[in-house]
Amino acid sequence: MSVAADPDEAEAYLAAYPETETVDLLFTDLNGIFRGKQIPPTGLVDVFRNGIRLPGSIFSGDVTGASVIEAGLVWEVGDADQACIVVPGSLAPVPWRSGSAAQLLMTMENQDGTPYFADPRQALGRVVEGLAEDGLYPVVAFELEFYLLDRETGPDGAPQPPLSPRTGRRQREVQVYGMAELDEFEDLFRDLAAGAAAQGLPIDTTIAEYAPGQYETNLHHGGDPLRAADQALLLKRLVRGVAQSHCFDSTFLSKPFADQAGNGMHLHVSLCDGDGSNVFAAEANEGSAVLHHGIGGLGAAMAESMAIFAANANAFRRFEAGSYAPLAPSWGYDNRTVAFRIPFGPPESRRVEHRLSGADANPYLVLAAVLAGLHHGIARKLDPGERTVGNAYEQHGVAVPTRWEDALDALAEGEILPRYIDPELLRIYRQTKESERRSFLREVTPSERALYLRAV
């Protein structure tokens, strides 16, 4: 059951921000895209008291927001409304807007107050509650990669890195961890840090990544998995908003450039017991037996989870040898070629870094699938196999679905995820993605015309 929202939160916010003009009520669909409505501040206290109502079909839309009829949430149920309630503690300013605005996360419930099955936030909550029943409590941190883009496309119509506000030049080289690349956009990153502070988003570090215009922002770890996924989505919204306010575009698309690094969503996870002790910890660098069993479960669930980790046609372009995107259920110590990396550090910090997901995946579903895999392995004491030393690409080859249709088939045939995530949610997710895939395949691309129009 959800925690009831306190109207005092709304009243205190409006007292602190009396100039508020609008409030964005935000829902996350199965694609990881915010949807919702905007209200005046005069209606905010009532939303905290009574919630609002929206159709459940909001969770059966494709990336354009169009309802996928095959999912069964439109005509079959009369496109019925459901109760939508406030996520307590999520009311925050929107600092990049020209006017004074606020934002508030919402989640959907059935009429009887039970979680609505198709809401991805509620699905994650169900997995977290299942782990708690076994005395396991996740500690989670997200890392998100993204590109800053010029609003003007290149001569070929393709996106390009932005002009530096400081030098007027366009980044052309890879300068991973380059400080000059951060300095050139210091005003933007200063506003990003200030916006994160205003919204309570615990930014840990920001670095220049492995391509011109590519950056990574990390969130500090925390013991509330739902809040961690909330923060990942809100950080993406903040990055987009701040970039727009500086007249840039930004993208979390998995592979916006064929010849450059992809955007990943890396997820750091450990599990604590009821006393707050890390059950993955051990004096040895390799961690505990429980950690190894969890990794075994991640490997067992990897194939059927790929349609969640790679959520669209573009996401599968990220998976190629030497790309820092793993191709097999491999694991190792401080090894960035594997799928499940164990970073070195003090024993109490022992964790697994899950490196499969694209930055455009849904954080709620990604975390739900990862926690499901960990629990599956721990409960069954699965063996993860030998650790990988050296280049995993050379040693393992390709051992996971790397085509969208194969990943969707693996999800349909999976037996692990349906024990943790409502099978009806998985069905609807699969239906919406299959509809999206068919639409994608119907498009005749410029590349096809260039290759075949006159040659054949």
Buried (B, 14 or more C-beta within 10 A) or exposed (E): EBEEBBBEBBEEBBEEBEEBEBBBBBBBBBBBBBBBEEBEBEEBBEBBEEBBEBBBBBBBBBBEEEBBBBBBBBEEEEEEBBBBBBBBBBBBBBBBBEEBBBBBBBBBBEEEEEBBBBBBBBBBBBBBEBBEEEEBBBBBBBBBBBBBBBEEEEEEEEBBBBBBBEEEEBBEEBBEEBEEBBEBBEEBBEBBBEBBEEBEBBBEEBBBBBBBBBBBBBBEBBEBBBBBBBBBBBBBBBBBBBBEBBEBBBBBBBBBBEEBBBBBBBBBBBBBEEEEEBBBBBEEEBBBEBBBBBBBBBBBBBBBBBBBBBBBBBBBBBBBEEBBBBBBBBBBBEBEBBBBBBBEEEBEBBBBBBBBBBBBBBBBBBBBBBBBBBBBBBBEEBEBEEBBEEEBBEBBEEBBBBEBBBBBBBBEEBEBBBEBBBEBBBBBBBBBBBBBBEBBEEEEEEEEEEEEEEEE
